[in-house]
Amino acid sequence: MKRFYLIGLLAMVGVFSLNAQVKFEDYFLTKTMRLDFYHAGDAKSEYFYVDEVIEEPFWAGNKNYLVDDRGMGNQMFKVLDKASGKVIYSRGYSTLFSEWQATPEAKVTSKAMPEGVVFPYPKNDVVVEFYSRENATGKFHKKFAYEIDVDSYFIRRSNPGLSTMDVHYTGNPAKRVDIVLISEGYTEAEKDKFVAACKGFADDFFSYSPYSENKDKFNIRAVWNPSKESGISIPGEYLWRDTGLKTHYYTFDSERYQMIEDYQAILDVAANVPYEIIYILTNSQKYGGGGIYNFYGISAADIPGASTRKTYSHEFGHLFVGLADEYVGGSEMSDLYFPNVEPWEPNITTLTDLESKDWKELLGDAPVPTPVKESNWELNPQNPKSADFDPKKPWKLGVYEGGGYLSEGVYRPWPNCMMNWFHRIDVYCPVCVREIQNTIDLYTK
């Protein structure tokens, strides 16, 4: 996933190759095409229903990184030049719908969620193909294809008109990681509060390594999208707010999972600025949020204490790098990992194919799996509230059982990390640090 530039960084499907890339100017214009659709089905079925094609004014992506063959995410789409059949753009990603398919509810009913994909605007007609990962095998399978006439008068032109601001700007979007912050649950009278939250996000985000060392490689912009009512909906308390993006807690009946089902509405707001990464700041003091790989991140912007900045960093790990949760429990998604399938996420393993991970070459002589006692941390890793906890102890990198919400059969690199019980620690493990740095390089070189 971030294995493009450093020697020995192997993707799950092979080495990412410069030869796979195409020349931007040969195929694209510097603006965005967006294909909206509905993602529907249940636990065992999946369908795509096209909504519309939209032209948006900005493209912020790295023009040297167009074709992604790293095998990341639960979904993937490819853009093919219609005339030649050549793949000219692709991305792996995940979605809220694909998470929902792993919930108990998906076993008894069907559902549809609005989604969309964005890519640089093609000069010539294209075919967009959609692939989904089969949980039982870990392989991608083609699900749907749609042909686009780039000169069609049915392509709607987006005319963004929301207020925007630069929070942290360092240069050319094509050579930066471009983050857009979106307001949610702030009324017209609370704009100053949102502005302060954006500045707080930047300060907190860059307080963590390796983001702090790469501050000059990021642009952060914000879009002001005021809501009619202040705050965020909390269904478990029978509390509903009229907000711009209809955010609510209790997603999948998990109290702290604060998410948005209408991804198309998010894309409408994000289109007001050049962006690659979407993060939504909600006007709430209640702990909660989420982050989905190459989709969007979201969290409360006013959690008391240090939890706000730690939540930003944790959820950004999911969103930007595809890092998995390393803790046990806390999820209703029961069918995410299988014993005979190596997870695509770089920081957990089922030991089915540990050799495919960057992690493997960092282990040294650590036993696999690694007993907890080898960590010099005399505390059960599932009990982060122990008074003996010392986040500065030099834990030994290993393969510790427990992760991906499961206590057995899934393994993590450290007893604890920002992707585990982050309330008790302020650092990422060496595996996560390396993956973050490689992803930053992928976006900016």
N, C-alpha and C positions, 0 to 999 in steps of 0.2 A: 504494500500500500504506500509505502514511502521508500520503496526499494529501488529507486530509479538511479541514483547517482553514486551510491557507495558500493565499493567492491564487496562481493560476497553476500549482498542482500537479495535473497531469493524470494520470489513471489510464489504463491501456492500453485500457480499454473505455469511457472517458468520465469526466466529472467526478463525483466522489462526491457524492451529493446528500442534503441533510437531508430532503428530501421522501420519500426512500426509507425513512426510519425509521418504526417503529411505537411506540406507547406501551406500555411494559413492563407496566404494571398492567392493561392491557386483555387481555393474552394470556398472561401468565406468573405463576408463583409463584416465590418466592425460594428455590429449591432446584434440583437438577440432574436432568435426564433423560439417560440414556446409552444409546445403541444400539450393541450389540456385534455384530460380523459377521466373516466371513472374506473376505479380499481375495485372489483367486486368479486364475491364468492363466499366460500366458507372454509372450514379447516382442510378440506380435501379438493376444493375446486377454485379456479381463479379465472377471471374474465377482465378484458379491457374494452371500454366503450368510449370512443372518441367524442370529445366535446367541441373544441375549436382550436384553430391555429392563430397565434398572436405574434405580431411584430413589436418588439420592445427596443428602445433607443440605444441602450448601452451594452457593451460586452467588455468584461473586466478580466477574463481568463488569460492564462499564460498561453501565448500563441505557439510556443514550442512543445506544449503538452496537450495534445488533442486526442490521441488514441490511448486508452487505458486498458492494458491487458494484465492487470495485477490480480484479478480474481477476488476483489473485495465486494462486500455487501450481499444482501439477500436478493437484490434486483440488479439488472444491468440493461442499458439500452445502447444501441448502435445506430449511427447515422451513416447510411450508405449512399454514395453517389449513384443515382439511378442508371446513368448511361454505362458506367464501367463496372458497377457492383463493388467498388472499393470502399472499405470502411474508412471514413474521413473524420469521425468523432465517436467516442464512446465513453461511458462512465458507469462505474459500479456505485450502487447506493442502496439504502434500505428505506422502509416506509412504516408509518404507523399501521397501515393495513396489514402488512406482512407480520408485524408483531401481534396484531389482533388475531390472526389465523392460528396462533399458538395458545390462545386462551380457551378456557372451557366453554365460553359462550359460542365460539366459532364451530363447536362440534354439534350444536343444536339449532343454529340459525344461519341465515345469509346476511350479508351487509355490503354496502358500497361506500367508498370514500372518494372525494374529489382529489385528484393528483395532477401533476404536470411535470414535464422535463424541459430544460432549457439548453440551448446549444447555439454556437455562433450562426448567424444567418447565412444559409448556403447561397451560392451564386446560381446554382443549377438545381433541378429537381432531385429530390432525395427520397429514400425509403427509410423509415424509422422502425427498428425491430426491438421488441421487448423480450427479455429473458428473466426467468425466475429460478432461484436455487431450490433444488429438491432436497428437503431436510434429510431424507433417509440415505442419500448418496453424497450430498454436498456438491453435486454437479448442476450447472446451469442448463435450462431447457428453454427453447424458443416458445413463446406464448402468443405473440401477436405481431403484426406488421402493418404499417400504414404509409401510403405513398403521398407525398406532398408536392404540389405544383407551386413553386416559389413565386410565380407571377399571378396566382389566383386572386381575384378580387374579393374572395371570401376570407382572406387573411385579415384579421382585425388589427388595426394600428392602435397601440396603447399610447395614451396621452397622459403620462403621470403629472400630477399637479399638487402633490402634498409637499409640505414644508420639510426641508432637509438641512442638515448641518454636518460639518466636518468635526469629528471628535479627536482624531489622531490621523494626520495625513503626512505621508513621507515621500510620495512620488508616484511614478507611472503604474497604473493599476495592473498592467500586463506583467509587471515584475514584482508584484506585491500580493500578499494574502489580503483580500478585500472583504472585510466584515461589515454587514449592515445590521444596525440595532433598530428594532421596531418597538414602538410604544404599544402597550396593551393595558386597558383598565385605568388610564389617566384621562380625566375630563379636560375640557378646554382651560379650566382654571388651574390645572395642575401641570402645565407645560414646564415651568421652572423645576418642578420636582423630577420630571423625566430628564431634563437636561443634566441635572445633578446626578441622576442615576447613570446616565451615559458616561459622564466623566469618572464616576466611581467604578464602572465596569472596566474602563481602560486602565485606571490605576491598579485595580485588583488583578486584572488579567496579566499585566506585565510585572506583577510582583512574584510570579512563579517562574522558575527555570523549567524548560529552556526558552520560554516566551520572552523573559527579561533580556536575554542575550540577543534576541532577534527583533527587538522593538522597531528597528529601522526597516524591517521587511513586511510591516503591516500597515494597512490603511483601515481606519474605522470611521464609518459614516453612520448617521442616524436619520430615521424617517419618523416624523411626527404624525401619528394616526389617532386622533383623539376619540375617546369613547363617550357614550351618552351618560353612563354611570361609572362611578368610581369603584375600583376593586375588582375582584375576580370571583366567578361563580364557584360555590362549594356545595355540590349536590348532597353530600352526606349530612350537611347542616340545613338542607332545604333552602339554601341561599343562592339566588340567581341574580346576576348582574347583566345589564345590556352593554356589552363591550364590542369593540370593533371587530375582533377576530373570534369571539365566542369561546374564549379559553375557559377551561374548568378543571378543577381538581377531580380526584376519584376516577381518572381514566382507567378503564378495565377494572374498576372497583378497587383500585389501589389509592388510598387517601392522598399520598404525596405526589402521585403521578399527575402533574399539571400539563395538559397538552391541548392541541387544537386539531380537529378533524379536517377542516377545510383548508387544505394546502394551497389551493388555487387563490384563496383570499390572501394568504400570506405572500404569494408570488406577486399579486397585484400591488401590494404595498412595497415590497422589496424593489420593484422595477423602477422606483423613483431615483435610484442611484446605481452606479456600477457596483456590482457585488458578486461574490462567490460563496460566501458563508453567511447564513441567516441566523441571527440570535434575537430572541424576543424577550424584552424586559417587562415583567408584569408588576402592576402596582399592588403589591401584597407583602405582608409581614409573615405569612404562613409558609413554612418551609415546603418546597416542592419544585419540581421541574422535570426536564427530560432532555435527552439529546439523541438524535438518530442520524446515522452516518450519511453524509452528503444530502441531508434532508433539511432539518432545522433543529436549533437548540432553544430552550426556553427555561426561565426560572424567575422566582420572586426576586425583586430588586431591593427589598427592604427587610430582609431577615435580620433579627437582632444578633449582635455579636459577630463572630468571624465567619458564620455559615454562609453569608451571601457570597463572599469572594471564593470560598472553597467550592460552593455549588457551581459558580461560573466555570472554574477550572475543571471540575469533574465532568460536567455536561459537555464542555468543549472537547474533552478527550473522546467522547462518543462521536460527536458531530464531525469533527475535523479529521480525526485519525482512525476512527472505527474501533477504538478500544472497548473491550467488553467490561461489564461490571465484574469485579473480582470477589464480591461478597457472596454469602450464602443466604438464601431465603429472600423475602421481600418482593416476590414477583408472582403474578398469576399466570405467567406465560410458561406452561408446563412442557411444551414440546419444542424447545429451542436447540438443545444439544443432544447428540446421540453418541453412544459409546464407540461406534465403529467409524465415525466421521470426524475428521480433524476440523475444528472451528476455523472459519476464515479470519476471525479477529486475532491480531498478532500477540495479545498478552494472555491468552488462555490456551490450553491444550488438553486433548483427551488421551495423549500419548499415542494416538493412531499414527501420526506422522510428525513427530517433534522435529525431525530433520528439516522440515520445510520452513521452520521458523528462524528468524534472525536470532531469537532467544537462544537457540541451541549452541551457537558459536561463542556465547558469552558465559556458558556454564562452568567451564573449567573442569575440576574434578568433583563437582557436586554430585552426590548420588541422585538417581532418577528412579522413583520419586524421592523427594528429600524429606526426611523426618523433621518435624517442627523443631525439635531440640537442636538441630544443626544451625538454627538462626540466631543463637545466643539471645533469644527472647523468651524468657520463662513465663509465658502466658499463652493460654489457648487462643489461637488466632480468631476464633469466633467470639471472643469476649474482649472487645476493644476498650471496655470501660475499666479495665484493671488499673489499680493505682501504680503498678509496676511498669506501666507503659512508658517507653522512652523512644520518641521518634527519631532521635539522633544516633541511636545505636547502629553500627555498620552491619546490617543484616547481610547474610550470605545469599547471593543469588542462587535460586534453586528451582525446584518443581514441587510446589506445596499443594497438597490436595485440598480442594474446596474453591469454588469459583463459578461464575456464570449462574448463580443462584442455587447451585447444587453442592451438597456436602461431600459427595463421592463421585469419582469418575471424571471430574474436570479439575485442572491444576493451574496455579498462578505462579508468577516469578518470585514474589516476596510475601512474607507473612502479612504485611499491610502496605498500602500504597494509596495515592489519591484516587485510584479507581476502585478501592476497597472501602473500608470504613474511614472516609476522609475527615470525619469530625475529629479524629485523634491524630492526624498526621498532616504535614505541610509539604510533602515532597512526593514526586513520582519515583517509581522504581527505575533501575537502569534500562530495562526493556522499554518501558513507556517513554522515557526521555529520548531514547534513540529513535523510536518510531515517530515521535513528534517532530524532532529535528529533521528527519528524512522527508516528512510530509511538507514542512516549511520549504525545504530545498526544492521539492517537486513543483511547488506553486510559483517559485520565484526565480529559478535559474533558466 
